[in-house]
Amino acid sequence: MKEFETRPDPDDPRLSVSVPGIDHEGRPVETSVITERPLTLFLNGREIVTMMTIGDRPELLAVGYLLNQNMLKADDEITGIDYDEDIAAVVVRTRRQTDFEDKLRKKTQTSGCAQGTVFGDLMEEFDQVRLNPDARVKTSWLYQLTRKINTEPSLYLKAGAIHGCVLAHEDKPLIYMEDVGRHNAVDKIAGYMFLNRVPPEDKIFYTTGRLTSEMVIKTVKMRIPVLVSRSGFTAWGVELAQKANLTLIGRARGRRFVALAGLDRLVFDADPRQTDDEDRRHVRKGSLTDAGD
Protein backbone atom coordinates (compact mmCIF):
# COMPACT_ATOMS: atom_id res chain seq x y z
CA MET A 1 0.00 0.00 0.00
CA LYS A 2 1.19 3.51 -0.76
CA GLU A 3 1.32 6.34 1.75
CA PHE A 4 -2.06 7.96 2.46
CA GLU A 5 -3.84 5.56 0.12
CA THR A 6 -7.03 6.81 1.75
CA ARG A 7 -7.02 10.28 3.27
CA PRO A 8 -9.38 13.10 4.27
CA ASP A 9 -10.69 15.41 1.56
CA PRO A 10 -10.90 18.87 3.15
CA ASP A 11 -12.30 20.27 -0.13
CA ASP A 12 -15.36 17.99 -0.10
CA PRO A 13 -18.27 20.49 0.17
CA ARG A 14 -20.42 17.93 2.03
CA LEU A 15 -18.06 17.77 5.01
CA SER A 16 -17.80 21.40 6.10
CA VAL A 17 -19.64 24.67 5.64
CA SER A 18 -18.63 28.31 5.93
CA VAL A 19 -20.48 30.27 8.60
CA PRO A 20 -20.33 34.07 9.04
CA GLY A 21 -19.75 35.53 12.48
CA ILE A 22 -17.60 38.00 14.41
CA ASP A 23 -14.31 37.58 16.24
CA HIS A 24 -13.17 38.75 19.68
CA GLU A 25 -12.73 42.30 18.37
CA GLY A 26 -16.14 42.42 16.71
CA ARG A 27 -14.73 42.07 13.20
CA PRO A 28 -16.72 40.01 10.64
CA VAL A 29 -15.21 36.59 9.91
CA GLU A 30 -16.04 33.51 7.85
CA THR A 31 -15.29 30.26 9.67
CA SER A 32 -15.34 26.69 8.37
CA VAL A 33 -17.30 24.32 10.60
CA ILE A 34 -17.65 20.54 10.35
CA THR A 35 -20.97 19.02 9.27
CA GLU A 36 -22.66 16.55 11.58
CA ARG A 37 -25.48 14.33 10.39
CA PRO A 38 -27.27 11.17 11.54
CA LEU A 39 -26.64 7.77 9.96
CA THR A 40 -28.91 4.85 10.88
CA LEU A 41 -27.32 1.41 10.67
CA PHE A 42 -29.28 -1.76 9.93
CA LEU A 43 -27.95 -5.31 10.13
CA ASN A 44 -29.93 -7.92 8.20
CA GLY A 45 -33.08 -5.81 8.36
CA ARG A 46 -32.87 -4.92 12.07
CA GLU A 47 -32.13 -1.36 13.17
CA ILE A 48 -28.99 -1.26 15.33
CA VAL A 49 -28.05 2.34 16.07
CA THR A 50 -28.18 5.90 14.78
CA MET A 51 -24.71 7.50 14.76
CA MET A 52 -23.70 11.12 14.35
CA THR A 53 -21.03 11.38 11.66
CA ILE A 54 -19.60 13.72 9.05
CA GLY A 55 -21.18 11.45 6.43
CA ASP A 56 -18.22 10.22 4.38
CA ARG A 57 -17.51 6.51 3.85
CA PRO A 58 -20.71 5.22 5.48
CA GLU A 59 -20.08 1.66 4.30
CA LEU A 60 -16.73 1.49 6.07
CA LEU A 61 -18.19 3.05 9.22
CA ALA A 62 -21.05 0.54 9.27
CA VAL A 63 -18.86 -2.54 8.85
CA GLY A 64 -16.25 -1.32 11.32
CA TYR A 65 -18.89 -0.49 13.92
CA LEU A 66 -20.38 -3.98 13.68
CA LEU A 67 -16.96 -5.61 13.91
CA ASN A 68 -15.86 -3.58 16.92
CA GLN A 69 -19.19 -4.20 18.66
CA ASN A 70 -18.72 -7.95 18.13
CA MET A 71 -21.82 -8.16 15.94
CA LEU A 72 -19.75 -9.36 12.99
CA LYS A 73 -17.10 -12.06 13.20
CA ALA A 74 -13.86 -12.13 11.24
CA ASP A 75 -15.15 -15.07 9.19
CA ASP A 76 -18.57 -13.58 8.42
CA GLU A 77 -19.37 -13.14 4.75
CA ILE A 78 -20.97 -9.82 3.86
CA THR A 79 -23.40 -10.31 0.97
CA GLY A 80 -24.32 -6.67 0.52
CA ILE A 81 -23.93 -3.12 1.80
CA ASP A 82 -26.55 -0.61 0.69
CA TYR A 83 -26.38 3.10 1.48
CA ASP A 84 -29.25 5.50 0.83
CA GLU A 85 -28.15 9.12 1.21
CA ASP A 86 -31.72 10.45 1.00
CA ILE A 87 -32.86 8.62 4.14
CA ALA A 88 -29.39 8.57 5.78
CA ALA A 89 -29.35 4.81 6.26
CA VAL A 90 -26.92 1.99 5.58
CA VAL A 91 -27.87 -1.70 5.53
CA VAL A 92 -25.31 -4.48 5.99
CA ARG A 93 -26.36 -8.02 5.01
CA THR A 94 -24.53 -11.20 5.96
CA ARG A 95 -24.85 -14.80 4.85
CA ARG A 96 -24.88 -16.10 8.40
CA GLN A 97 -27.64 -15.03 10.76
CA THR A 98 -26.29 -12.77 13.50
CA ASP A 99 -27.06 -12.82 17.24
CA PHE A 100 -26.96 -9.09 17.86
CA GLU A 101 -30.14 -9.00 19.95
CA ASP A 102 -28.29 -10.37 22.99
CA LYS A 103 -25.44 -7.92 22.46
CA LEU A 104 -27.82 -4.97 22.36
CA ARG A 105 -29.11 -5.94 25.78
CA LYS A 106 -25.55 -5.86 27.16
CA LYS A 107 -24.76 -2.41 25.82
CA THR A 108 -23.00 0.07 28.10
CA GLN A 109 -22.15 3.68 27.43
CA THR A 110 -18.45 4.60 27.32
CA SER A 111 -16.37 7.77 27.41
CA GLY A 112 -16.26 8.04 23.60
CA CYS A 113 -17.58 11.26 22.07
CA ALA A 114 -21.15 11.24 20.72
CA GLN A 115 -22.46 7.66 20.78
CA GLY A 116 -19.41 5.48 21.34
CA THR A 117 -20.50 2.14 22.79
CA VAL A 118 -19.03 -1.17 23.76
CA PHE A 119 -20.90 -4.38 24.55
CA GLY A 120 -20.67 -6.60 27.65
CA ASP A 121 -19.22 -9.70 26.02
CA LEU A 122 -16.48 -7.74 24.24
CA MET A 123 -14.19 -8.08 27.26
CA GLU A 124 -14.44 -11.88 27.04
CA GLU A 125 -12.89 -11.75 23.59
CA PHE A 126 -10.42 -9.11 24.76
CA ASP A 127 -8.93 -11.61 27.21
CA GLN A 128 -8.40 -14.15 24.43
CA VAL A 129 -6.55 -11.90 21.97
CA ARG A 130 -2.79 -12.46 21.65
CA LEU A 131 -1.04 -9.54 19.98
CA ASN A 132 2.05 -10.14 17.87
CA PRO A 133 4.97 -10.31 20.37
CA ASP A 134 7.53 -9.87 17.57
CA ALA A 135 6.17 -6.54 16.36
CA ARG A 136 8.54 -3.60 16.86
CA VAL A 137 8.19 0.17 16.74
CA LYS A 138 11.29 2.27 16.12
CA THR A 139 11.48 5.76 17.54
CA SER A 140 12.56 7.01 14.11
CA TRP A 141 9.22 5.73 12.76
CA LEU A 142 7.33 7.62 15.44
CA TYR A 143 9.08 10.89 14.60
CA GLN A 144 8.37 10.47 10.88
CA LEU A 145 4.75 9.42 11.41
CA THR A 146 3.81 12.35 13.64
CA ARG A 147 5.42 14.80 11.22
CA LYS A 148 3.68 13.35 8.14
CA ILE A 149 0.28 13.10 9.80
CA ASN A 150 0.32 16.57 11.34
CA THR A 151 1.28 18.24 8.07
CA GLU A 152 -1.13 16.30 5.84
CA PRO A 153 -4.10 18.40 4.58
CA SER A 154 -7.11 17.48 6.69
CA LEU A 155 -10.51 18.59 7.89
CA TYR A 156 -8.97 19.28 11.28
CA LEU A 157 -6.55 21.84 9.86
CA LYS A 158 -9.39 23.38 7.88
CA ALA A 159 -12.10 23.55 10.54
CA GLY A 160 -11.05 21.81 13.78
CA ALA A 161 -13.64 20.04 15.99
CA ILE A 162 -12.83 16.60 14.60
CA HIS A 163 -10.80 13.51 15.44
CA GLY A 164 -8.36 11.68 13.18
CA CYS A 165 -7.07 8.09 13.13
CA VAL A 166 -4.35 6.61 10.95
CA LEU A 167 -3.32 3.04 10.16
CA ALA A 168 0.43 2.92 9.54
CA HIS A 169 3.16 0.46 8.66
CA GLU A 170 6.57 1.39 10.03
CA ASP A 171 6.97 5.10 9.14
CA LYS A 172 4.32 5.10 6.40
CA PRO A 173 0.78 6.40 7.07
CA LEU A 174 -1.54 4.21 5.00
CA ILE A 175 -5.19 4.92 5.86
CA TYR A 176 -6.27 8.27 7.35
CA MET A 177 -9.86 8.74 8.54
CA GLU A 178 -11.55 11.62 10.34
CA ASP A 179 -14.92 12.02 12.06
CA VAL A 180 -16.67 13.99 14.80
CA GLY A 181 -16.08 11.10 17.23
CA ARG A 182 -12.80 9.22 17.50
CA HIS A 183 -14.70 5.92 17.72
CA ASN A 184 -16.19 6.61 14.26
CA ALA A 185 -12.73 7.21 12.80
CA VAL A 186 -11.53 3.95 14.38
CA ASP A 187 -14.51 2.05 13.00
CA LYS A 188 -13.92 3.37 9.48
CA ILE A 189 -10.39 1.97 9.57
CA ALA A 190 -11.64 -1.35 10.97
CA GLY A 191 -14.16 -1.53 8.13
CA TYR A 192 -11.48 -0.76 5.55
CA MET A 193 -9.19 -3.43 6.95
CA PHE A 194 -11.95 -6.06 6.92
CA LEU A 195 -13.21 -5.33 3.40
CA ASN A 196 -9.69 -5.06 1.95
CA ARG A 197 -8.15 -7.91 3.96
CA VAL A 198 -5.40 -5.75 5.46
CA PRO A 199 -3.32 -7.77 7.97
CA PRO A 200 -3.01 -6.09 11.40
CA GLU A 201 -0.05 -7.89 12.97
CA ASP A 202 2.66 -5.46 11.80
CA LYS A 203 0.65 -2.24 11.90
CA ILE A 204 0.66 0.89 14.09
CA PHE A 205 -2.55 2.70 15.00
CA TYR A 206 -2.37 6.47 15.51
CA THR A 207 -5.12 8.64 16.98
CA THR A 208 -5.45 12.30 17.86
CA GLY A 209 -7.76 11.42 20.75
CA ARG A 210 -7.22 10.31 24.34
CA LEU A 211 -5.99 6.80 25.09
CA THR A 212 -9.12 5.61 26.85
CA SER A 213 -10.35 2.10 27.62
CA GLU A 214 -12.51 2.22 24.48
CA MET A 215 -9.53 3.04 22.26
CA VAL A 216 -7.46 0.26 23.80
CA ILE A 217 -10.27 -2.32 23.52
CA LYS A 218 -10.92 -1.51 19.87
CA THR A 219 -7.22 -1.56 18.95
CA VAL A 220 -6.74 -4.93 20.67
CA LYS A 221 -9.86 -6.31 19.01
CA MET A 222 -8.44 -5.21 15.65
CA ARG A 223 -5.25 -7.11 16.66
CA ILE A 224 -2.98 -4.13 16.08
CA PRO A 225 -0.01 -4.32 18.49
CA VAL A 226 0.88 -0.61 18.77
CA LEU A 227 -1.37 2.34 19.66
CA VAL A 228 -0.02 5.91 19.50
CA SER A 229 -1.65 9.22 20.38
CA ARG A 230 -0.65 12.85 20.59
CA SER A 231 -3.00 13.07 23.57
CA GLY A 232 -2.90 11.61 27.10
CA PHE A 233 -4.03 8.49 28.93
CA THR A 234 -6.73 7.25 31.26
CA ALA A 235 -5.82 4.85 34.07
CA TRP A 236 -8.13 2.09 32.84
CA GLY A 237 -6.81 2.47 29.31
CA VAL A 238 -3.27 1.93 30.60
CA GLU A 239 -4.34 -1.03 32.75
CA LEU A 240 -6.04 -2.76 29.83
CA ALA A 241 -3.08 -2.10 27.53
CA GLN A 242 -0.71 -3.65 30.06
CA LYS A 243 -3.01 -6.65 30.42
CA ALA A 244 -3.10 -7.21 26.65
CA ASN A 245 0.58 -6.33 26.11
CA LEU A 246 -0.46 -3.55 23.75
CA THR A 247 2.30 -1.02 23.20
CA LEU A 248 0.73 2.23 24.38
CA ILE A 249 2.44 5.51 23.46
CA GLY A 250 0.93 8.89 24.31
CA ARG A 251 1.78 12.59 24.21
CA ALA A 252 3.64 11.94 20.94
CA ARG A 253 4.50 15.41 19.69
CA GLY A 254 7.62 16.21 17.74
CA ARG A 255 10.55 14.58 19.53
CA ARG A 256 8.60 13.77 22.70
CA PHE A 257 6.46 10.81 23.75
CA VAL A 258 5.62 8.70 26.81
CA ALA A 259 5.18 4.89 26.68
CA LEU A 260 3.26 3.17 29.49
CA ALA A 261 2.67 -0.39 28.23
CA GLY A 262 4.26 -2.94 25.88
CA LEU A 263 7.66 -1.33 26.35
CA ASP A 264 9.58 -4.32 24.99
CA ARG A 265 8.50 -3.46 21.42
CA LEU A 266 10.24 -0.06 21.46
CA VAL A 267 13.52 0.27 19.58
CA PHE A 268 15.42 3.50 20.33
CA ASP A 269 17.20 4.03 17.02
CA ALA A 270 17.00 7.85 16.77
CA ASP A 271 18.52 10.62 18.84
CA PRO A 272 15.66 12.94 19.87
CA ARG A 273 18.15 15.81 20.02
CA GLN A 274 18.58 15.44 16.28
CA THR A 275 14.82 15.58 15.69
CA ASP A 276 12.90 18.81 15.17
CA ASP A 277 10.20 19.62 17.68
CA GLU A 278 6.65 20.13 16.48
CA ASP A 279 6.22 23.20 14.29
CA ARG A 280 3.84 25.65 15.93
CA ARG A 281 1.96 26.00 12.65
CA HIS A 282 0.88 22.36 12.94
CA VAL A 283 0.03 22.20 16.64
CA ARG A 284 -3.40 20.59 16.56
CA LYS A 285 -5.25 22.93 18.90
CA GLY A 286 -7.25 24.88 16.37
CA SER A 287 -8.07 25.35 12.75
CA LEU A 288 -6.14 27.26 10.11
CA THR A 289 -8.23 30.32 10.95
CA ASP A 290 -6.46 30.45 14.32
CA ALA A 291 -2.97 29.68 13.04
CA GLY A 292 -1.94 33.29 12.69
CA ASP A 293 -2.97 34.39 16.18
C-alpha positions in Angstrom: 0.0 0.0 0.0 1.2 3.5 -0.8 1.3 6.3 1.8 -2.1 8.0 2.5 -3.8 5.6 0.1 -7.0 6.8 1.7 -7.0 10.3 3.3 -9.4 13.1 4.3 -10.7 15.4 1.6 -10.9 18.9 3.1 -12.3 20.3 -0.1 -15.4 18.0 -0.1 -18.3 20.5 0.2 -20.4 17.9 2.0 -18.1 17.8 5.0 -17.8 21.4 6.1 -19.6 24.7 5.6 -18.6 28.3 5.9 -20.5 30.3 8.6 -20.3 34.1 9.0 -19.7 35.5 12.5 -17.6 38.0 14.4 -14.3 37.6 16.2 -13.2 38.8 19.7 -12.7 42.3 18.4 -16.1 42.4 16.7 -14.7 42.1 13.2 -16.7 40.0 10.6 -15.2 36.6 9.9 -16.0 33.5 7.9 -15.3 30.3 9.7 -15.3 26.7 8.4 -17.3 24.3 10.6 -17.6 20.5 10.3 -21.0 19.0 9.3 -22.7 16.6 11.6 -25.5 14.3 10.4 -27.3 11.2 11.5 -26.6 7.8 10.0 -28.9 4.9 10.9 -27.3 1.4 10.7 -29.3 -1.8 9.9 -27.9 -5.3 10.1 -29.9 -7.9 8.2 -33.1 -5.8 8.4 -32.9 -4.9 12.1 -32.1 -1.4 13.2 -29.0 -1.3 15.3 -28.1 2.3 16.1 -28.2 5.9 14.8 -24.7 7.5 14.8 -23.7 11.1 14.4 -21.0 11.4 11.7 -19.6 13.7 9.0 -21.2 11.5 6.4 -18.2 10.2 4.4 -17.5 6.5 3.9 -20.7 5.2 5.5 -20.1 1.7 4.3 -16.7 1.5 6.1 -18.2 3.0 9.2 -21.0 0.5 9.3 -18.9 -2.5 8.9 -16.3 -1.3 11.3 -18.9 -0.5 13.9 -20.4 -4.0 13.7 -17.0 -5.6 13.9 -15.9 -3.6 16.9 -19.2 -4.2 18.7 -18.7 -8.0 18.1 -21.8 -8.2 15.9 -19.7 -9.4 13.0 -17.1 -12.1 13.2 -13.9 -12.1 11.2 -15.1 -15.1 9.2 -18.6 -13.6 8.4 -19.4 -13.1 4.8 -21.0 -9.8 3.9 -23.4 -10.3 1.0 -24.3 -6.7 0.5 -23.9 -3.1 1.8 -26.6 -0.6 0.7 -26.4 3.1 1.5 -29.3 5.5 0.8 -28.1 9.1 1.2 -31.7 10.4 1.0 -32.9 8.6 4.1 -29.4 8.6 5.8 -29.3 4.8 6.3 -26.9 2.0 5.6 -27.9 -1.7 5.5 -25.3 -4.5 6.0 -26.4 -8.0 5.0 -24.5 -11.2 6.0 -24.8 -14.8 4.8 -24.9 -16.1 8.4 -27.6 -15.0 10.8 -26.3 -12.8 13.5 -27.1 -12.8 17.2 -27.0 -9.1 17.9 -30.1 -9.0 20.0 -28.3 -10.4 23.0 -25.4 -7.9 22.5 -27.8 -5.0 22.4 -29.1 -5.9 25.8 -25.5 -5.9 27.2 -24.8 -2.4 25.8 -23.0 0.1 28.1 -22.1 3.7 27.4 -18.4 4.6 27.3 -16.4 7.8 27.4 -16.3 8.0 23.6 -17.6 11.3 22.1 -21.2 11.2 20.7 -22.5 7.7 20.8 -19.4 5.5 21.3 -20.5 2.1 22.8 -19.0 -1.2 23.8 -20.9 -4.4 24.6 -20.7 -6.6 27.6 -19.2 -9.7 26.0 -16.5 -7.7 24.2 -14.2 -8.1 27.3 -14.4 -11.9 27.0 -12.9 -11.8 23.6 -10.4 -9.1 24.8 -8.9 -11.6 27.2 -8.4 -14.2 24.4 -6.5 -11.9 22.0 -2.8 -12.5 21.6 -1.0 -9.5 20.0 2.1 -10.1 17.9 5.0 -10.3 20.4 7.5 -9.9 17.6 6.2 -6.5 16.4 8.5 -3.6 16.9 8.2 0.2 16.7 11.3 2.3 16.1 11.5 5.8 17.5 12.6 7.0 14.1 9.2 5.7 12.8 7.3 7.6 15.4 9.1 10.9 14.6 8.4 10.5 10.9 4.8 9.4 11.4 3.8 12.3 13.6 5.4 14.8 11.2 3.7 13.3 8.1 0.3 13.1 9.8 0.3 16.6 11.3 1.3 18.2 8.1 -1.1 16.3 5.8 -4.1 18.4 4.6 -7.1 17.5 6.7 -10.5 18.6 7.9 -9.0 19.3 11.3 -6.6 21.8 9.9 -9.4 23.4 7.9 -12.1 23.5 10.5 -11.1 21.8 13.8 -13.6 20.0 16.0 -12.8 16.6 14.6 -10.8 13.5 15.4 -8.4 11.7 13.2 -7.1 8.1 13.1 -4.3 6.6 11.0 -3.3 3.0 10.2 0.4 2.9 9.5 3.2 0.5 8.7 6.6 1.4 10.0 7.0 5.1 9.1 4.3 5.1 6.4 0.8 6.4 7.1 -1.5 4.2 5.0 -5.2 4.9 5.9 -6.3 8.3 7.3 -9.9 8.7 8.5 -11.6 11.6 10.3 -14.9 12.0 12.1 -16.7 14.0 14.8 -16.1 11.1 17.2 -12.8 9.2 17.5 -14.7 5.9 17.7 -16.2 6.6 14.3 -12.7 7.2 12.8 -11.5 3.9 14.4 -14.5 2.0 13.0 -13.9 3.4 9.5 -10.4 2.0 9.6 -11.6 -1.3 11.0 -14.2 -1.5 8.1 -11.5 -0.8 5.6 -9.2 -3.4 7.0 -12.0 -6.1 6.9 -13.2 -5.3 3.4 -9.7 -5.1 1.9 -8.1 -7.9 4.0 -5.4 -5.7 5.5 -3.3 -7.8 8.0 -3.0 -6.1 11.4 0.0 -7.9 13.0 2.7 -5.5 11.8 0.6 -2.2 11.9 0.7 0.9 14.1 -2.6 2.7 15.0 -2.4 6.5 15.5 -5.1 8.6 17.0 -5.4 12.3 17.9 -7.8 11.4 20.8 -7.2 10.3 24.3 -6.0 6.8 25.1 -9.1 5.6 26.8 -10.4 2.1 27.6 -12.5 2.2 24.5 -9.5 3.0 22.3 -7.5 0.3 23.8 -10.3 -2.3 23.5 -10.9 -1.5 19.9 -7.2 -1.6 19.0 -6.7 -4.9 20.7 -9.9 -6.3 19.0 -8.4 -5.2 15.7 -5.3 -7.1 16.7 -3.0 -4.1 16.1 0.0 -4.3 18.5 0.9 -0.6 18.8 -1.4 2.3 19.7 0.0 5.9 19.5 -1.7 9.2 20.4 -0.7 12.9 20.6 -3.0 13.1 23.6 -2.9 11.6 27.1 -4.0 8.5 28.9 -6.7 7.2 31.3 -5.8 4.8 34.1 -8.1 2.1 32.8 -6.8 2.5 29.3 -3.3 1.9 30.6 -4.3 -1.0 32.8 -6.0 -2.8 29.8 -3.1 -2.1 27.5 -0.7 -3.7 30.1 -3.0 -6.7 30.4 -3.1 -7.2 26.6 0.6 -6.3 26.1 -0.5 -3.6 23.8 2.3 -1.0 23.2 0.7 2.2 24.4 2.4 5.5 23.5 0.9 8.9 24.3 1.8 12.6 24.2 3.6 11.9 20.9 4.5 15.4 19.7 7.6 16.2 17.7 10.5 14.6 19.5 8.6 13.8 22.7 6.5 10.8 23.7 5.6 8.7 26.8 5.2 4.9 26.7 3.3 3.2 29.5 2.7 -0.4 28.2 4.3 -2.9 25.9 7.7 -1.3 26.4 9.6 -4.3 25.0 8.5 -3.5 21.4 10.2 -0.1 21.5 13.5 0.3 19.6 15.4 3.5 20.3 17.2 4.0 17.0 17.0 7.9 16.8 18.5 10.6 18.8 15.7 12.9 19.9 18.1 15.8 20.0 18.6 15.4 16.3 14.8 15.6 15.7 12.9 18.8 15.2 10.2 19.6 17.7 6.7 20.1 16.5 6.2 23.2 14.3 3.8 25.7 15.9 2.0 26.0 12.7 0.9 22.4 12.9 0.0 22.2 16.6 -3.4 20.6 16.6 -5.2 22.9 18.9 -7.3 24.9 16.4 -8.1 25.3 12.7 -6.1 27.3 10.1 -8.2 30.3 11.0 -6.5 30.4 14.3 -3.0 29.7 13.0 -1.9 33.3 12.7 -3.0 34.4 16.2 
